Amino acid sequence: MKPAPSQITITLTKMQAAKVRLMQKAISEPTTYHKILGGLIDLGFATALETLYADGELDQENYLREQKQLPEYLRRSITS
């Protein structure tokens, strides 16, 4: 069972909102801000894992464990 999500409210600037709307247009199926921001968070998390592991701040056991929190396509991209 997944844990209940934490509620965070963010405010986007007009420029940020325009950028998200442009991303929405580029996606072939209708999507929400929530899904776009979730994908960006996953991408940032993957980048953080790679950086911390490369810098020796994350051991292999924790690196592999944390990768399990990523969608499959991101897991494949950082392990190839």
C-alpha positions as CSV (number, residue, x, y, z in Angstrom):
1,M,0.0,0.0,0.0
2,K,1.3,3.4,-0.9
3,P,1.7,6.0,1.8
4,A,-0.7,9.0,1.7
5,P,0.8,11.8,-0.3
6,S,2.0,14.9,1.5
7,Q,0.2,18.1,0.5
8,I,2.4,20.9,-0.7
9,T,1.1,24.1,-2.4
10,I,3.3,26.0,-4.8
11,T,2.8,29.2,-6.6
12,L,4.2,29.5,-10.1
13,T,5.3,32.7,-11.7
14,K,3.6,33.7,-15.0
15,M,6.7,32.6,-16.8
16,Q,6.8,29.2,-15.1
17,A,3.1,28.6,-15.8
18,A,3.7,29.5,-19.4
19,K,6.5,27.0,-19.6
20,V,4.4,24.3,-18.1
21,R,1.6,25.0,-20.6
22,L,4.1,24.7,-23.4
23,M,5.2,21.3,-22.0
24,Q,1.5,20.3,-21.9
25,K,1.2,21.2,-25.6
26,A,4.3,19.0,-26.4
27,I,2.8,15.9,-24.8
28,S,0.6,13.9,-27.2
29,E,-2.0,13.1,-24.6
30,P,-3.8,15.6,-22.3
31,T,-1.9,15.9,-19.0
32,T,-2.0,18.0,-15.8
33,Y,0.4,20.3,-14.1
34,H,0.6,17.6,-11.3
35,K,1.9,15.0,-13.7
36,I,4.4,17.3,-15.4
37,L,5.8,18.5,-12.1
38,G,5.9,14.9,-10.8
39,G,8.0,13.9,-13.9
40,L,10.3,16.9,-13.3
41,I,10.8,15.9,-9.7
42,D,11.6,12.3,-10.7
43,L,14.2,13.6,-13.2
44,G,15.7,15.9,-10.6
45,F,15.8,12.9,-8.1
46,A,17.5,10.7,-10.7
47,T,20.1,13.5,-11.3
48,A,20.7,13.9,-7.6
49,L,21.2,10.1,-7.2
50,E,23.8,10.1,-10.0
51,T,25.6,13.1,-8.7
52,L,25.7,11.9,-5.1
53,Y,26.8,8.4,-6.1
54,A,29.5,9.8,-8.4
55,D,30.8,12.1,-5.6
56,G,31.0,9.1,-3.2
57,E,28.3,10.6,-0.9
58,L,25.9,7.7,-1.6
59,D,27.0,4.1,-1.3
60,Q,26.0,1.5,-3.8
61,E,23.5,-0.2,-1.5
62,N,21.6,3.1,-1.0
63,Y,22.0,4.1,-4.6
64,L,20.3,0.9,-5.8
65,R,17.6,1.1,-3.1
66,E,16.8,4.7,-4.0
67,Q,16.6,3.9,-7.7
68,K,13.6,1.8,-6.9
69,Q,11.6,5.0,-6.3
70,L,12.1,6.0,-9.9
71,P,9.9,5.1,-12.9
72,E,11.3,2.3,-15.0
73,Y,12.3,4.5,-17.9
74,L,14.5,6.6,-15.6
75,R,16.0,3.6,-13.9
76,R,17.0,2.3,-17.3
77,S,18.5,5.6,-18.3
78,I,20.8,6.0,-15.3
79,T,22.0,2.4,-15.3
80,S,22.9,2.3,-18.9
